[in-house]
Amino acid sequence: MTTPNPSPDDDRPDPPGTPEPDQPRPEPPDAPRYVRCPMLGCGRLHEVTDW
């Protein structure tokens, strides 16, 4: 089985992509956010304060 000949354009490196602008972080909601406690046997909801 023969490999196809590469086109001359394949020798050039890919042009650098334009970086996407950083998306601003959405504002945290006014209401506190709660997550289920990962500790075994706890199962309580804890408020997340580290935004």
mmCIF file as gemmi writes it, N, C-alpha and C atoms, coordinates in Angstrom:
data_model
loop_
_atom_site.group_PDB
_atom_site.id
_atom_site.type_symbol
_atom_site.label_atom_id
_atom_site.label_alt_id
_atom_site.label_comp_id
_atom_site.label_asym_id
_atom_site.label_entity_id
_atom_site.label_seq_id
_atom_site.pdbx_PDB_ins_code
_atom_site.Cartn_x
_atom_site.Cartn_y
_atom_site.Cartn_z
_atom_site.occupancy
_atom_site.B_iso_or_equiv
_atom_site.pdbx_formal_charge
_atom_site.auth_seq_id
_atom_site.auth_asym_id
_atom_site.pdbx_PDB_model_num
ATOM 1 N N . MET Axp A 1 ? 0.848 -1.181 0 1 0 ? 1 A 1
ATOM 2 C CA . MET Axp A 1 ? 0 0 0 1 0 ? 1 A 1
ATOM 3 C C . MET Axp A 1 ? 0.892 1.243 0 1 0 ? 1 A 1
ATOM 4 N N . THR Axp A 2 ? 0.597 2.174 -0.865 1 0 ? 2 A 1
ATOM 5 C CA . THR Axp A 2 ? 1.428 3.368 -0.966 1 0 ? 2 A 1
ATOM 6 C C . THR Axp A 2 ? 0.759 4.524 -0.227 1 0 ? 2 A 1
ATOM 7 N N . THR Axp A 3 ? 1.61 5.395 0.282 1 0 ? 3 A 1
ATOM 8 C CA . THR Axp A 3 ? 1.074 6.573 0.974 1 0 ? 3 A 1
ATOM 9 C C . THR Axp A 3 ? 0.92 7.699 -0.038 1 0 ? 3 A 1
ATOM 10 N N . PRO Axp A 4 ? -0.103 8.49 0.084 1 0 ? 4 A 1
ATOM 11 C CA . PRO Axp A 4 ? -0.274 9.599 -0.861 1 0 ? 4 A 1
ATOM 12 C C . PRO Axp A 4 ? 0.803 10.66 -0.643 1 0 ? 4 A 1
ATOM 13 N N . ASN Axp A 5 ? 1.152 11.328 -1.723 1 0 ? 5 A 1
ATOM 14 C CA . ASN Axp A 5 ? 2.153 12.385 -1.619 1 0 ? 5 A 1
ATOM 15 C C . ASN Axp A 5 ? 1.553 13.578 -0.872 1 0 ? 5 A 1
ATOM 16 N N . PRO Axp A 6 ? 2.286 14.096 0.102 1 0 ? 6 A 1
ATOM 17 C CA . PRO Axp A 6 ? 1.752 15.261 0.821 1 0 ? 6 A 1
ATOM 18 C C . PRO Axp A 6 ? 1.765 16.488 -0.077 1 0 ? 6 A 1
ATOM 19 N N . SER Axp A 7 ? 0.776 17.302 0.077 1 0 ? 7 A 1
ATOM 20 C CA . SER Axp A 7 ? 0.736 18.527 -0.718 1 0 ? 7 A 1
ATOM 21 C C . SER Axp A 7 ? 1.766 19.509 -0.161 1 0 ? 7 A 1
ATOM 22 N N . PRO Axp A 8 ? 2.23 20.449 -0.968 1 0 ? 8 A 1
ATOM 23 C CA . PRO Axp A 8 ? 3.237 21.41 -0.483 1 0 ? 8 A 1
ATOM 24 C C . PRO Axp A 8 ? 2.728 22.245 0.684 1 0 ? 8 A 1
ATOM 25 N N . ASP Axp A 9 ? 1.423 22.382 0.804 1 0 ? 9 A 1
ATOM 26 C CA . ASP Axp A 9 ? 0.89 23.183 1.904 1 0 ? 9 A 1
ATOM 27 C C . ASP Axp A 9 ? 1.078 22.493 3.252 1 0 ? 9 A 1
ATOM 28 N N . ASP Axp A 10 ? 1.274 21.171 3.242 1 0 ? 10 A 1
ATOM 29 C CA . ASP Axp A 10 ? 1.407 20.453 4.5 1 0 ? 10 A 1
ATOM 30 C C . ASP Axp A 10 ? 2.736 20.735 5.19 1 0 ? 10 A 1
ATOM 31 N N . ASP Axp A 11 ? 3.711 21.294 4.483 1 0 ? 11 A 1
ATOM 32 C CA . ASP Axp A 11 ? 5.009 21.563 5.09 1 0 ? 11 A 1
ATOM 33 C C . ASP Axp A 11 ? 4.971 22.78 6.01 1 0 ? 11 A 1
ATOM 34 N N . ARG Axp A 12 ? 4.008 23.643 5.793 1 0 ? 12 A 1
ATOM 35 C CA . ARG Axp A 12 ? 3.937 24.847 6.625 1 0 ? 12 A 1
ATOM 36 C C . ARG Axp A 12 ? 3.278 24.521 7.96 1 0 ? 12 A 1
ATOM 37 N N . PRO Axp A 13 ? 3.741 25.146 9.042 1 0 ? 13 A 1
ATOM 38 C CA . PRO Axp A 13 ? 3.066 24.917 10.328 1 0 ? 13 A 1
ATOM 39 C C . PRO Axp A 13 ? 1.685 25.553 10.319 1 0 ? 13 A 1
ATOM 40 N N . ASP Axp A 14 ? 0.829 25.039 11.153 1 0 ? 14 A 1
ATOM 41 C CA . ASP Axp A 14 ? -0.517 25.595 11.245 1 0 ? 14 A 1
ATOM 42 C C . ASP Axp A 14 ? -0.442 27.034 11.744 1 0 ? 14 A 1
ATOM 43 N N . PRO Axp A 15 ? -1.247 27.918 11.177 1 0 ? 15 A 1
ATOM 44 C CA . PRO Axp A 15 ? -1.236 29.298 11.672 1 0 ? 15 A 1
ATOM 45 C C . PRO Axp A 15 ? -1.785 29.333 13.091 1 0 ? 15 A 1
ATOM 46 N N . PRO Axp A 16 ? -1.246 30.214 13.913 1 0 ? 16 A 1
ATOM 47 C CA . PRO Axp A 16 ? -1.752 30.28 15.289 1 0 ? 16 A 1
ATOM 48 C C . PRO Axp A 16 ? -3.205 30.716 15.296 1 0 ? 16 A 1
ATOM 49 N N . GLY Axp A 17 ? -3.999 30.039 16.069 1 0 ? 17 A 1
ATOM 50 C CA . GLY Axp A 17 ? -5.416 30.379 16.159 1 0 ? 17 A 1
ATOM 51 C C . GLY Axp A 17 ? -5.599 31.659 16.954 1 0 ? 17 A 1
ATOM 52 N N . THR Axp A 18 ? -6.657 32.339 16.65 1 0 ? 18 A 1
ATOM 53 C CA . THR Axp A 18 ? -6.928 33.55 17.417 1 0 ? 18 A 1
ATOM 54 C C . THR Axp A 18 ? -7.478 33.132 18.773 1 0 ? 18 A 1
ATOM 55 N N . PRO Axp A 19 ? -6.877 33.616 19.848 1 0 ? 19 A 1
ATOM 56 C CA . PRO Axp A 19 ? -7.369 33.22 21.17 1 0 ? 19 A 1
ATOM 57 C C . PRO Axp A 19 ? -8.752 33.792 21.425 1 0 ? 19 A 1
ATOM 58 N N . GLU Axp A 20 ? -9.591 32.982 22.031 1 0 ? 20 A 1
ATOM 59 C CA . GLU Axp A 20 ? -10.932 33.459 22.334 1 0 ? 20 A 1
ATOM 60 C C . GLU Axp A 20 ? -10.857 34.424 23.512 1 0 ? 20 A 1
ATOM 61 N N . PRO Axp A 21 ? -11.656 35.467 23.492 1 0 ? 21 A 1
ATOM 62 C CA . PRO Axp A 21 ? -11.628 36.389 24.629 1 0 ? 21 A 1
ATOM 63 C C . PRO Axp A 21 ? -12.113 35.683 25.888 1 0 ? 21 A 1
ATOM 64 N N . ASP Axp A 22 ? -11.515 36.059 27.005 1 0 ? 22 A 1
ATOM 65 C CA . ASP Axp A 22 ? -11.912 35.443 28.267 1 0 ? 22 A 1
ATOM 66 C C . ASP Axp A 22 ? -13.353 35.796 28.583 1 0 ? 22 A 1
ATOM 67 N N . GLN Axp A 23 ? -14.113 34.776 28.899 1 0 ? 23 A 1
ATOM 68 C CA . GLN Axp A 23 ? -15.502 35.007 29.256 1 0 ? 23 A 1
ATOM 69 C C . GLN Axp A 23 ? -15.538 35.542 30.684 1 0 ? 23 A 1
ATOM 70 N N . PRO Axp A 24 ? -16.237 36.639 30.911 1 0 ? 24 A 1
ATOM 71 C CA . PRO Axp A 24 ? -16.329 37.125 32.289 1 0 ? 24 A 1
ATOM 72 C C . PRO Axp A 24 ? -17.113 36.138 33.132 1 0 ? 24 A 1
ATOM 73 N N . ARG Axp A 25 ? -16.668 35.974 34.356 1 0 ? 25 A 1
ATOM 74 C CA . ARG Axp A 25 ? -17.358 35.043 35.246 1 0 ? 25 A 1
ATOM 75 C C . ARG Axp A 25 ? -18.723 35.584 35.593 1 0 ? 25 A 1
ATOM 76 N N . PRO Axp A 26 ? -19.732 34.747 35.55 1 0 ? 26 A 1
ATOM 77 C CA . PRO Axp A 26 ? -21.059 35.255 35.91 1 0 ? 26 A 1
ATOM 78 C C . PRO Axp A 26 ? -21.091 35.663 37.374 1 0 ? 26 A 1
ATOM 79 N N . GLU Axp A 27 ? -21.882 36.663 37.656 1 0 ? 27 A 1
ATOM 80 C CA . GLU Axp A 27 ? -22.001 37.125 39.034 1 0 ? 27 A 1
ATOM 81 C C . GLU Axp A 27 ? -22.64 36.025 39.877 1 0 ? 27 A 1
ATOM 82 N N . PRO Axp A 28 ? -22.147 35.831 41.091 1 0 ? 28 A 1
ATOM 83 C CA . PRO Axp A 28 ? -22.772 34.808 41.932 1 0 ? 28 A 1
ATOM 84 C C . PRO Axp A 28 ? -24.193 35.209 42.29 1 0 ? 28 A 1
ATOM 85 N N . PRO Axp A 29 ? -25.067 34.258 42.411 1 0 ? 29 A 1
ATOM 86 C CA . PRO Axp A 29 ? -26.449 34.597 42.752 1 0 ? 29 A 1
ATOM 87 C C . PRO Axp A 29 ? -26.528 35.161 44.163 1 0 ? 29 A 1
ATOM 88 N N . ASP Axp A 30 ? -27.591 35.909 44.417 1 0 ? 30 A 1
ATOM 89 C CA . ASP Axp A 30 ? -27.768 36.495 45.743 1 0 ? 30 A 1
ATOM 90 C C . ASP Axp A 30 ? -28.027 35.416 46.787 1 0 ? 30 A 1
ATOM 91 N N . ALA Axp A 31 ? -28.724 34.37 46.391 1 0 ? 31 A 1
ATOM 92 C CA . ALA Axp A 31 ? -29.024 33.294 47.326 1 0 ? 31 A 1
ATOM 93 C C . ALA Axp A 31 ? -27.776 32.435 47.529 1 0 ? 31 A 1
ATOM 94 N N . PRO Axp A 32 ? -27.559 31.95 48.735 1 0 ? 32 A 1
ATOM 95 C CA . PRO Axp A 32 ? -26.385 31.091 48.96 1 0 ? 32 A 1
ATOM 96 C C . PRO Axp A 32 ? -26.509 29.786 48.196 1 0 ? 32 A 1
ATOM 97 N N . ARG Axp A 33 ? -25.374 29.239 47.823 1 0 ? 33 A 1
ATOM 98 C CA . ARG Axp A 33 ? -25.347 27.99 47.073 1 0 ? 33 A 1
ATOM 99 C C . ARG Axp A 33 ? -25.012 26.854 48.033 1 0 ? 33 A 1
ATOM 100 N N . TYR Axp A 34 ? -25.696 25.768 47.893 1 0 ? 34 A 1
ATOM 101 C CA . TYR Axp A 34 ? -25.492 24.634 48.788 1 0 ? 34 A 1
ATOM 102 C C . TYR Axp A 34 ? -25.073 23.408 47.988 1 0 ? 34 A 1
ATOM 103 N N . VAL Axp A 35 ? -24.223 22.607 48.603 1 0 ? 35 A 1
ATOM 104 C CA . VAL Axp A 35 ? -23.805 21.353 47.992 1 0 ? 35 A 1
ATOM 105 C C . VAL Axp A 35 ? -23.978 20.235 49.007 1 0 ? 35 A 1
ATOM 106 N N . ARG Axp A 36 ? -24.169 19.031 48.498 1 0 ? 36 A 1
ATOM 107 C CA . ARG Axp A 36 ? -24.293 17.864 49.372 1 0 ? 36 A 1
ATOM 108 C C . ARG Axp A 36 ? -22.917 17.526 49.926 1 0 ? 36 A 1
ATOM 109 N N . CYS Axp A 37 ? -22.834 17.276 51.209 1 0 ? 37 A 1
ATOM 110 C CA . CYS Axp A 37 ? -21.551 16.984 51.851 1 0 ? 37 A 1
ATOM 111 C C . CYS Axp A 37 ? -20.993 15.664 51.315 1 0 ? 37 A 1
ATOM 112 N N . PRO Axp A 38 ? -19.712 15.663 50.898 1 0 ? 38 A 1
ATOM 113 C CA . PRO Axp A 38 ? -19.139 14.426 50.353 1 0 ? 38 A 1
ATOM 114 C C . PRO Axp A 38 ? -18.734 13.421 51.425 1 0 ? 38 A 1
ATOM 115 N N . MET Axp A 39 ? -18.739 13.827 52.701 1 0 ? 39 A 1
ATOM 116 C CA . MET Axp A 39 ? -18.322 12.897 53.753 1 0 ? 39 A 1
ATOM 117 C C . MET Axp A 39 ? -19.348 11.779 53.909 1 0 ? 39 A 1
ATOM 118 N N . LEU Axp A 40 ? -18.854 10.585 54.09 1 0 ? 40 A 1
ATOM 119 C CA . LEU Axp A 40 ? -19.744 9.436 54.255 1 0 ? 40 A 1
ATOM 120 C C . LEU Axp A 40 ? -20.534 9.587 55.553 1 0 ? 40 A 1
ATOM 121 N N . GLY Axp A 41 ? -21.797 9.34 55.459 1 0 ? 41 A 1
ATOM 122 C CA . GLY Axp A 41 ? -22.638 9.391 56.637 1 0 ? 41 A 1
ATOM 123 C C . GLY Axp A 41 ? -23.137 10.772 56.994 1 0 ? 41 A 1
ATOM 124 N N . CYS Axp A 42 ? -22.656 11.825 56.333 1 0 ? 42 A 1
ATOM 125 C CA . CYS Axp A 42 ? -23.112 13.181 56.666 1 0 ? 42 A 1
ATOM 126 C C . CYS Axp A 42 ? -24.405 13.464 55.911 1 0 ? 42 A 1
ATOM 127 N N . GLY Axp A 43 ? -24.298 13.6 54.592 1 0 ? 43 A 1
ATOM 128 C CA . GLY Axp A 43 ? -25.482 13.797 53.768 1 0 ? 43 A 1
ATOM 129 C C . GLY Axp A 43 ? -26.153 15.141 53.924 1 0 ? 43 A 1
ATOM 130 N N . ARG Axp A 44 ? -25.555 16.056 54.683 1 0 ? 44 A 1
ATOM 131 C CA . ARG Axp A 44 ? -26.17 17.364 54.877 1 0 ? 44 A 1
ATOM 132 C C . ARG Axp A 44 ? -25.813 18.297 53.727 1 0 ? 44 A 1
ATOM 133 N N . LEU Axp A 45 ? -26.578 19.371 53.608 1 0 ? 45 A 1
ATOM 134 C CA . LEU Axp A 45 ? -26.264 20.416 52.642 1 0 ? 45 A 1
ATOM 135 C C . LEU Axp A 45 ? -25.427 21.471 53.347 1 0 ? 45 A 1
ATOM 136 N N . HIS Axp A 46 ? -24.333 21.852 52.726 1 0 ? 46 A 1
ATOM 137 C CA . HIS Axp A 46 ? -23.454 22.864 53.292 1 0 ? 46 A 1
ATOM 138 C C . HIS Axp A 46 ? -23.385 24.045 52.339 1 0 ? 46 A 1
ATOM 139 N N . GLU Axp A 47 ? -23.331 25.249 52.897 1 0 ? 47 A 1
ATOM 140 C CA . GLU Axp A 47 ? -23.265 26.458 52.084 1 0 ? 47 A 1
ATOM 141 C C . GLU Axp A 47 ? -21.863 26.601 51.51 1 0 ? 47 A 1
ATOM 142 N N . VAL Axp A 48 ? -21.784 26.936 50.229 1 0 ? 48 A 1
ATOM 143 C CA . VAL Axp A 48 ? -20.497 27.153 49.571 1 0 ? 48 A 1
ATOM 144 C C . VAL Axp A 48 ? -20.214 28.644 49.615 1 0 ? 48 A 1
ATOM 145 N N . THR Axp A 49 ? -19.076 29.002 50.216 1 0 ? 49 A 1
ATOM 146 C CA . THR Axp A 49 ? -18.757 30.424 50.354 1 0 ? 49 A 1
ATOM 147 C C . THR Axp A 49 ? -17.544 30.831 49.537 1 0 ? 49 A 1
ATOM 148 N N . ASP Axp A 50 ? -16.805 29.893 48.955 1 0 ? 50 A 1
ATOM 149 C CA . ASP Axp A 50 ? -15.596 30.254 48.197 1 0 ? 50 A 1
ATOM 150 C C . ASP Axp A 50 ? -15.923 30.439 46.731 1 0 ? 50 A 1
ATOM 151 N N . TRP Axp A 51 ? -16.211 31.654 46.324 1 0 ? 51 A 1
ATOM 152 C CA . TRP Axp A 51 ? -16.507 31.948 44.919 1 0 ? 51 A 1
ATOM 153 C C . TRP Axp A 51 ? -15.247 32.266 44.268 1 0 ? 51 A 1
